[in-house]
Amino acid sequence: MRRFLCILFILLLSGGNKLLAQISFSISHNTTCAGAAVEFNSNVFEVAPFPGQVNWNFGDPASGILNTANGILQPTHVYNAPGTYIVSLHVQDVGAGTIDLTDTIVIVNPVIHDFGPDIFLCGDTGTYIIHAPVVPNALYEWNDDTTTIGPVLAVRESGSYTVKVNGCAVTDSLGVFFTREPNLELGRNHMMCQGEQLTLNAASENATYQWFLNGVNLNFGQSQLPVTAPGGRYAVEVDVKGCGIYRDSVTIAFSTYAAPSFSLGPDTLLCPREVFTLTAHVAGATAYLWGTKGLDINDAVNNSIGVDSFITIRNPGRYWAFVTVDKVCEVVDTMIVRYRGDKQLDFRDTALCRGNSLVLDADFGTGTYKWESIPPQREDQNNTNQSTYYIYNPGFYTVTAYVGHCVFRDSLRVYFNDTLKLVLPKDTSLCRGETFIIRPVVSNTSEYTWQDGSKQPTYTATQTGLYSIVAENGCGRDTARMNIVFDACPCALLLPNAFTPNGDGLNDNFRPLHACDMENYSMTVFNTYGEKIFFSRDPLQGWDGRHKGKVLNMGNYVWAVSYIKSSTGQQVQKQGNILLLR
């Protein structure tokens, strides 16, 4: 057991050094503003996510004890004075080795600037030039991911724009809005039946409204105006920001003829790409006029057959119908048609703690729902037509939702996951100078914490002590402990008689099982022809079964070891055979 763990440690260290040579590490930060919290990070932690040692120095001695941070991967530091600072990072990791990085950060004072009021431009497309404050030789980073050398940005989309100058945010922002030019049309004059109500619609983008009746200001600022008897001449002024003032008017009169009952029905929710036929029927109707403002007229075809009329709907919107009754007056009704997006139910298999319940919600609005379970739940559960469903037992559950014209189905599996198991190896003793990698056996959780607060999947022990781990899941927690003792071992240098350098992390290197108190150590490995294929003066450096980078064949090889016992000065020489297996 000790042999395998030690060899694995050497393998990880070697692999980490190779990786280190291939990756360019750097330090990053989020801002350069004096007085603001600068957050530091480094891509080194992508390779070494659980480092043994992390030391930051922010290069700001004036901050006193705040100038350093230890054991923190993403620290923050506040620079109170502008200037140039050198930030350093020292990382030690079992896999990546020792890494030292430095970076220079230039701290500047925030640029105080007033962009002025928001800008409104008329038209769907166009260009507006934003001028930021001029700072010589500065780098400008805009919030639309544009980076410029100069203080000028060409804007072609509506939005709120901010900028960083040399990494420090300017104190103001500017809103730029491209307003669609309105198509103001209140429609033709109408003679409404008694008791009817008509709503005039003047809705436009980025606009304010003022309505008038027979020249008198109604002091009504909404985009839609309800009209009832006695009627009159209605006018509206729409002030569209960036475009100017638009005006229109219409005369609405009311007859004494009582309005017949007329309704297009409730607002409708359709499935994606569904085609819907909307029908109007009014007794005594002599003409139908359909309105589809804001839609392509080709999507609403007027078809009159006798006293009925219908249109075919393929797009969402507000649809209205004016029906002339006995050639005397008109009745009107509207319907809002919406299309449900391609959203689907998205149930996921779920772990449930014993004794708890799970609430499922189909969340598709008013409709009919059919729930099924294998094995069956209680009878009242399976017969429910509600959108919510309570689960008390493990099983396989399916729901079918009938909402409007749409049908949706989904299913999930529910299982109990309350058995938390956590095991550490038995207490063990090792020789001083060795390394023991603690590998916990954990089930039903991936969240656990070691005695020092770390959360890495394994823990490297190098000192005598009590090592513990706490694991948790949604149902509870468990704790495991083990003692590790490192003692001084007698100098009895032992070497294995076989090894398997196959890269599985176990017995991959041939070397002494542990290093004892000795001097002038050397180990040489020969092939059967007497050719020297490996030499080392470090007892922790083992042979990996290669010679000059080439993988050697299976077979027997000869080794010779020489060293001096430090305690007695005795010269010791040993030799033997090692079997290479693959």
C-alpha positions in Angstrom: 0.0 0.0 0.0 2.7 2.5 0.9 4.7 1.7 -2.2 1.8 2.5 -4.5 0.8 5.8 -2.9 4.4 7.1 -3.0 4.8 6.2 -6.7 1.5 7.9 -7.5 2.6 11.1 -5.9 5.8 11.2 -8.1 3.7 10.5 -11.2 1.2 13.3 -10.5 4.1 15.7 -9.9 5.8 14.7 -13.1 2.6 15.0 -15.1 1.9 18.4 -13.6 5.3 19.7 -14.6 4.7 18.7 -18.2 1.4 20.5 -18.1 3.0 23.5 -16.6 5.4 23.8 -19.5 2.5 23.8 -22.0 0.3 26.4 -20.4 0.8 30.2 -20.2 -0.5 31.3 -16.8 -1.6 34.8 -16.0 -3.2 37.0 -13.4 -6.5 38.8 -14.2 -8.5 41.6 -12.5 -11.9 43.2 -12.9 -11.2 46.9 -12.5 -8.5 49.5 -12.1 -10.4 52.2 -10.2 -8.9 53.7 -7.1 -11.1 53.2 -4.1 -12.9 50.3 -5.7 -12.6 46.6 -4.8 -10.3 44.9 -7.3 -11.0 41.2 -7.7 -8.0 39.1 -8.7 -8.0 35.6 -10.3 -5.6 33.4 -12.3 -6.1 30.6 -14.8 -3.5 28.6 -12.8 -6.4 27.4 -10.7 -7.9 25.7 -13.7 -4.9 23.3 -13.5 -4.6 23.4 -9.7 -8.1 23.7 -8.4 -7.2 22.5 -4.9 -3.7 23.9 -4.2 -1.9 23.2 -1.0 -0.6 26.8 -0.7 -1.8 30.1 -2.2 0.0 33.4 -1.4 -1.0 36.8 -2.9 0.9 40.0 -2.6 -0.8 43.1 -4.0 2.3 45.4 -4.1 0.6 48.0 -1.9 2.6 48.2 1.4 0.6 51.3 2.4 -2.3 49.0 3.0 -0.5 47.2 5.9 -1.7 43.7 6.7 -4.2 43.9 3.9 -1.4 43.8 1.4 -1.3 40.0 1.4 -3.9 37.3 1.2 -3.2 33.6 1.9 -5.3 30.5 1.0 -7.8 32.5 -1.1 -8.2 31.8 -4.8 -10.0 35.0 -5.8 -9.1 37.7 -3.3 -10.1 41.4 -3.4 -8.0 44.4 -2.6 -8.7 48.2 -2.5 -6.0 50.5 -3.9 -6.7 53.9 -2.4 -4.2 55.9 -4.4 -3.5 55.9 -8.2 -0.2 54.4 -9.4 1.5 51.4 -10.7 1.5 48.2 -8.5 3.2 44.8 -9.0 1.0 41.9 -8.0 2.5 38.5 -7.2 1.0 35.0 -6.8 2.7 32.0 -5.3 1.0 28.6 -5.7 2.1 25.1 -4.6 0.1 22.1 -5.8 0.6 18.4 -5.8 -0.2 18.0 -9.5 1.2 21.3 -10.9 4.2 21.8 -8.7 5.3 25.3 -7.7 4.1 28.3 -9.7 5.2 32.0 -9.2 3.4 34.7 -11.2 3.7 38.5 -11.3 1.6 41.2 -13.1 1.6 44.9 -13.2 -1.7 46.8 -12.5 -2.1 50.6 -13.1 -4.6 52.1 -10.8 -6.4 55.3 -12.0 -8.9 57.7 -10.6 -12.5 57.3 -11.9 -13.3 59.7 -14.8 -16.1 62.0 -13.8 -18.3 62.8 -16.8 -21.9 63.7 -17.7 -23.1 62.3 -21.0 -26.3 64.4 -20.8 -29.9 63.3 -21.3 -30.8 60.1 -23.1 -31.0 60.3 -26.9 -34.1 59.4 -28.9 -33.7 59.0 -32.7 -36.5 58.5 -35.2 -36.4 55.3 -37.3 -35.6 51.6 -36.8 -32.1 51.9 -38.1 -29.4 54.5 -38.0 -26.2 55.5 -36.3 -25.4 57.7 -33.3 -21.9 58.7 -32.3 -21.2 58.7 -28.5 -18.3 60.8 -27.4 -16.6 59.7 -24.2 -14.2 62.0 -22.2 -10.9 62.4 -23.9 -7.9 60.8 -22.0 -4.7 60.7 -24.0 -3.5 57.2 -25.0 -6.4 55.5 -23.1 -8.1 52.2 -23.8 -11.9 52.5 -24.0 -14.0 49.4 -23.1 -17.7 49.8 -23.9 -20.4 47.5 -22.4 -21.4 46.2 -25.8 -18.0 44.4 -25.9 -16.5 47.0 -28.1 -12.9 48.1 -27.4 -11.5 51.3 -29.0 -8.4 53.3 -28.8 -10.2 56.6 -29.2 -13.2 58.0 -27.1 -15.8 57.5 -29.9 -18.4 54.7 -30.3 -20.8 54.3 -33.2 -24.2 53.0 -31.9 -26.7 51.2 -34.1 -28.9 49.5 -31.5 -31.1 50.8 -28.7 -29.6 50.4 -25.2 -27.8 52.0 -22.2 -24.1 52.5 -22.8 -21.3 52.7 -20.3 -17.5 52.8 -20.8 -14.4 52.0 -18.9 -11.3 54.2 -19.5 -8.1 52.3 -18.8 -10.2 49.7 -17.0 -12.0 52.1 -14.7 -15.7 52.9 -15.3 -16.9 56.4 -16.2 -19.4 57.8 -13.6 -22.3 58.2 -16.1 -24.1 56.2 -18.7 -26.1 57.2 -21.9 -29.3 55.8 -23.2 -29.7 55.7 -27.0 -33.1 54.7 -28.3 -34.1 54.3 -32.0 -37.9 54.9 -32.1 -40.0 53.3 -34.8 -41.9 56.0 -36.8 -45.5 55.6 -35.8 -48.3 54.6 -38.2 -51.1 56.6 -36.5 -54.5 55.6 -37.8 -57.6 55.9 -35.7 -59.7 54.4 -38.6 -62.8 55.5 -40.3 -65.8 57.2 -38.7 -68.3 54.9 -37.0 -72.1 54.9 -36.2 -72.2 52.7 -33.1 -75.3 50.9 -31.8 -76.8 52.1 -28.4 -74.9 50.5 -25.5 -71.7 49.7 -27.4 -68.2 50.8 -26.4 -65.4 51.4 -28.7 -61.7 51.7 -27.8 -59.5 54.0 -29.8 -55.9 52.9 -30.1 -53.0 55.3 -30.7 -50.1 53.1 -29.2 -46.6 54.1 -30.4 -43.1 53.6 -29.2 -41.5 56.0 -26.7 -44.5 58.3 -26.8 -46.8 60.5 -24.7 -50.5 61.1 -25.5 -53.1 63.8 -25.3 -56.8 63.2 -26.3 -59.4 65.8 -27.2 -63.3 65.6 -27.6 -64.8 68.2 -29.8 -61.7 70.3 -29.3 -61.7 70.0 -25.4 -58.7 68.5 -23.7 -59.7 65.3 -21.9 -56.5 65.3 -19.8 -56.1 61.6 -20.6 -52.6 60.4 -21.1 -53.1 56.7 -22.0 -52.5 55.2 -25.5 -56.1 53.7 -25.6 -59.2 55.7 -25.1 -62.6 54.0 -24.3 -65.5 55.8 -26.2 -69.1 55.6 -25.0 -72.3 57.6 -25.9 -73.0 60.3 -26.8 -69.8 60.3 -28.8 -68.4 63.2 -30.9 -65.2 64.1 -32.7 -62.1 62.6 -31.1 -58.6 63.8 -31.8 -55.2 62.6 -30.4 -51.7 64.2 -30.3 -48.9 61.6 -30.0 -45.5 63.1 -29.1 -43.0 60.5 -30.2 -39.6 61.1 -28.8 -37.1 61.7 -31.6 -39.8 61.8 -34.3 -42.1 64.7 -33.4 -45.8 65.2 -32.9 -48.4 63.1 -34.9 -52.1 63.9 -35.0 -55.3 62.0 -36.1 -59.0 62.3 -35.5 -62.2 60.3 -36.0 -66.0 60.9 -35.5 -67.8 58.3 -33.4 -71.7 58.7 -33.2 -74.3 56.5 -31.4 -77.7 55.7 -32.8 -80.8 54.9 -30.7 -80.9 51.3 -32.2 -80.3 48.8 -29.4 -77.2 46.7 -30.0 -77.7 42.9 -30.5 -75.6 40.4 -28.6 -72.2 39.9 -30.2 -69.0 38.3 -29.0 -66.0 36.8 -30.8 -65.3 34.7 -27.7 -62.6 34.8 -25.1 -59.0 35.6 -25.9 -57.3 32.5 -27.4 -54.0 30.7 -26.8 -52.8 28.7 -29.8 -50.0 26.2 -30.2 -46.9 27.0 -32.3 -47.7 27.2 -36.0 -51.4 26.4 -35.5 -53.9 27.9 -38.0 -57.1 29.2 -36.4 -60.4 30.3 -37.9 -62.2 33.2 -36.2 -65.9 33.4 -37.0 -68.4 36.3 -36.4 -72.1 35.8 -36.4 -74.7 38.6 -35.7 -78.4 38.4 -36.4 -79.5 41.1 -38.9 -75.9 41.7 -40.0 -75.6 43.4 -43.4 -71.8 43.9 -43.5 -68.6 42.8 -41.7 -65.3 44.7 -41.4 -62.3 43.0 -39.9 -59.4 44.9 -38.4 -55.9 43.5 -38.1 -53.8 46.6 -37.4 -50.2 45.7 -37.1 -50.4 42.5 -39.1 -49.9 41.7 -42.8 -53.3 41.9 -44.4 -52.5 38.7 -46.3 -52.8 36.9 -42.9 -56.4 37.9 -42.4 -58.7 37.2 -45.3 -62.2 38.5 -45.2 -64.8 35.9 -46.2 -68.6 36.7 -45.9 -71.2 34.0 -46.4 -74.7 35.1 -45.6 -74.8 36.4 -42.1 -71.5 34.8 -41.1 -68.0 36.0 -41.7 -64.6 34.5 -40.8 -60.9 35.1 -41.1 -58.0 32.7 -41.0 -55.4 33.6 -38.3 -51.7 32.6 -38.6 -50.1 35.3 -36.4 -50.6 36.6 -32.9 -52.3 40.0 -32.4 -55.5 41.9 -31.6 -58.3 41.1 -34.0 -61.5 43.2 -34.1 -64.7 42.9 -36.1 -67.1 45.8 -36.9 -70.6 44.4 -37.9 -73.1 46.7 -39.5 -76.7 45.8 -38.3 -79.6 46.5 -40.6 -77.5 49.2 -42.3 -78.2 51.4 -39.2 -75.4 51.0 -36.8 -72.4 48.9 -35.8 -71.4 46.6 -33.1 -67.8 45.7 -32.3 -65.8 43.1 -30.5 -62.1 42.1 -30.2 -60.1 39.0 -29.5 -56.5 38.8 -28.5 -54.7 35.8 -30.1 -51.5 34.6 -28.6 -49.2 31.7 -29.6 -47.5 29.6 -27.0 -43.8 29.3 -27.5 -42.0 26.0 -28.2 -41.6 25.7 -24.4 -42.1 22.1 -23.2 -42.4 20.5 -19.8 -39.0 19.8 -18.4 -39.2 17.4 -15.5 -35.9 15.9 -14.3 -35.3 12.6 -12.4 -35.3 13.5 -8.8 -33.9 12.1 -5.5 -36.3 12.2 -2.6 -35.5 11.9 1.1 -37.5 9.2 2.8 -40.5 10.7 4.5 -40.5 13.9 2.4 -42.8 14.8 -0.5 -42.3 16.3 -3.9 -44.6 18.8 -5.6 -44.7 18.8 -9.4 -46.1 21.7 -11.3 -46.9 21.5 -15.0 -47.2 25.3 -15.1 -49.0 25.7 -18.3 -52.0 27.7 -17.1 -55.7 26.9 -17.3 -56.3 23.5 -18.7 -56.9 19.8 -18.0 -54.1 17.6 -16.6 -53.9 13.8 -16.5 -51.3 12.3 -14.1 -50.2 8.6 -14.1 -47.7 6.7 -11.9 -46.0 3.3 -12.0 -46.5 1.9 -9.4 -49.9 3.5 -8.9 -50.3 6.2 -6.2 -53.4 6.7 -4.2 -56.7 6.7 -6.2 -57.3 10.4 -5.5 -53.9 11.2 -6.8 -54.2 9.5 -10.2 -57.7 11.1 -10.8 -56.7 14.7 -10.2 -57.0 17.2 -13.1 -55.0 19.9 -11.4 -51.7 21.3 -12.7 -49.9 20.4 -9.4 -49.2 16.8 -8.2 -47.8 15.5 -4.9 -45.4 12.6 -4.8 -44.8 10.6 -1.7 -43.2 7.4 -3.0 -40.6 6.5 -5.5 -41.8 5.5 -9.0 -42.2 6.6 -12.6 -44.6 9.6 -13.2 -46.2 10.9 -16.4 -48.3 14.0 -17.0 -50.4 15.0 -20.1 -51.5 18.6 -20.2 -54.4 19.8 -22.4 -54.1 23.6 -22.5 -56.2 25.4 -25.1 -55.4 23.7 -28.4 -52.1 22.3 -27.1 -51.1 18.9 -25.7 -47.9 18.5 -23.7 -46.4 15.4 -22.1 -43.4 14.7 -19.8 -42.3 12.2 -17.3 -39.7 11.6 -14.6 -38.3 9.0 -12.2 -38.4 9.6 -8.4 -36.1 7.6 -6.2 -35.0 7.6 -2.6 -31.5 9.0 -2.0 -31.2 9.2 1.8 -28.5 6.5 2.4 -25.3 8.5 2.9 -22.2 6.4 3.2 -18.7 7.7 4.1 -15.7 5.5 4.8 -12.0 6.4 5.3 -9.1 3.9 5.3 -8.0 2.3 8.6 -5.5 4.0 10.9 -2.0 3.6 9.5 1.6 4.1 10.3 4.2 5.3 7.8 7.9 6.2 7.7 8.8 9.8 8.3 9.2 11.6 4.9 6.6 9.5 3.1 3.3 10.7 1.8 -0.2 9.2 2.3 -3.1 10.2 -0.1 -6.4 9.7 1.7 -9.1 8.5 -0.7 -12.6 8.5 0.9 -15.3 6.1 -0.3 -18.4 8.2 -0.6 -21.9 7.4 -1.9 -25.0 9.5 -2.5 -23.1 12.8 -2.4 -20.3 14.7 -4.0 -20.1 17.4 -1.4 -17.7 16.9 1.5 -15.3 18.9 3.6 -12.0 18.0 5.2 -10.9 18.9 8.7 -9.1 22.1 7.4 -12.1 23.3 5.4 -10.8 22.1 2.0 -13.1 20.3 -0.4 -10.8 18.4 -2.8 -11.6 14.8 -3.6 -8.5 13.5 -1.9 -6.2 14.7 0.9 -2.4 14.4 1.1 -1.2 13.7 4.6 2.5 14.3 5.5 2.3 14.8 9.3 1.1 12.7 12.2 -2.5 13.6 13.2 -6.2 13.0 13.2 -7.8 13.4 9.7 -11.6 13.7 9.3 -14.1 14.4 6.6 -17.8 15.4 6.7 -20.1 14.6 3.9 -23.6 16.0 3.3 -26.6 15.6 1.0 -30.2 16.8 1.2 -31.1 14.1 3.6 -28.4 14.3 6.3 -24.6 14.2 7.0 -22.0 11.7 8.0 -18.5 12.0 9.5 -15.4 9.7 9.2 -12.0 9.9 10.9 -8.6 8.1 10.7 -5.3 8.5 12.5 -2.0 8.6 10.6 1.4 8.3 12.4 4.7 9.1 10.8 7.6 7.4 12.7 11.3 7.2 12.2 12.0 3.9 10.3 15.2 1.8 10.4 17.4 2.1 7.3 16.4 -1.1 5.6 16.3 -0.1 2.0 13.8 -2.4 0.3 13.1 -2.7 -3.4 10.2 -4.5 -5.2 10.9 -7.4 -7.5 8.4 -6.3 -10.2 6.5 -3.2 -11.4 3.9 -2.3 -13.9 4.5 1.1 -15.7 1.1 1.2 -17.4 0.0 4.6 -16.3 -2.8 3.5 -13.9 -1.1 5.3 -11.0 -0.3 2.1 -9.2 3.3 0.7 -9.1 4.2 2.7 -12.2 7.8 3.4 -11.1 10.7 1.2 -9.8 12.4 2.8 -6.8 13.0 2.1 -3.1 9.8 1.6 -1.1 10.9 4.3 1.3 13.9 6.5 1.8 15.9 6.1 5.0 18.7 8.1 6.6 21.5 7.7 4.1 24.0 9.6 2.0 25.7 9.2 -1.4 22.7 7.2 -2.8 22.8 5.9 -6.4 20.8 3.4 -8.4 21.6 2.0 -11.8 19.5 -0.3 -14.0 21.0 -2.5 -16.8 19.4 -4.6 -19.5 20.4 -8.2 -20.1 23.2 -7.0 -22.4 24.8 -5.0 -19.6 23.8 -1.7 -21.1 23.0 1.1 -18.6 19.5 2.3 -19.2 18.7 4.3 -16.0 20.7 6.1 -13.3 19.6 8.3 -10.4 21.0 9.8 -7.2 17.6 10.6 -5.8 15.8 7.7 -3.9 12.5 9.3 -4.7 13.1 9.3 -8.4 12.2 6.0 -9.9 12.6 4.3 -13.3 9.5 4.4 -15.5 10.3 1.5 -17.8 11.7 3.7 -20.6 15.1 4.4 -22.1 15.8 7.6 -24.0 12.0 8.1 -24.2 11.4 4.7 -25.7 9.1 2.1 -24.0 11.1 -1.0 -23.2 9.8 -4.6 -23.6 8.6 -6.8 -20.8 11.3 -8.9 -19.1 14.0 -9.0 -16.4 16.4 -6.2 -15.8 19.4 -5.9 -13.3 19.7 -3.1 -10.7 22.5 -2.0 -8.4 22.1 0.3 -5.5 24.9 2.0 -3.4 24.6 4.3 -0.3 26.2 5.1 3.0 24.3 4.8 6.3 24.4 8.3 7.9 24.3 6.9 11.5 27.2 4.5 11.1 29.1 5.6 8.0 28.8 2.1 6.6 29.0 1.7 2.9 26.1 -0.5 1.6 25.9 -2.0 -1.9 23.0 -4.1 -3.2 22.0 -5.6 -6.5 19.1 -7.7 -7.8 16.6 -8.3 -10.6 13.5 -6.4 -11.4 10.7 -7.8 -13.6 9.0 -5.3 -15.9 5.4 -6.2 -16.6 2.9 -4.6 -19.0 
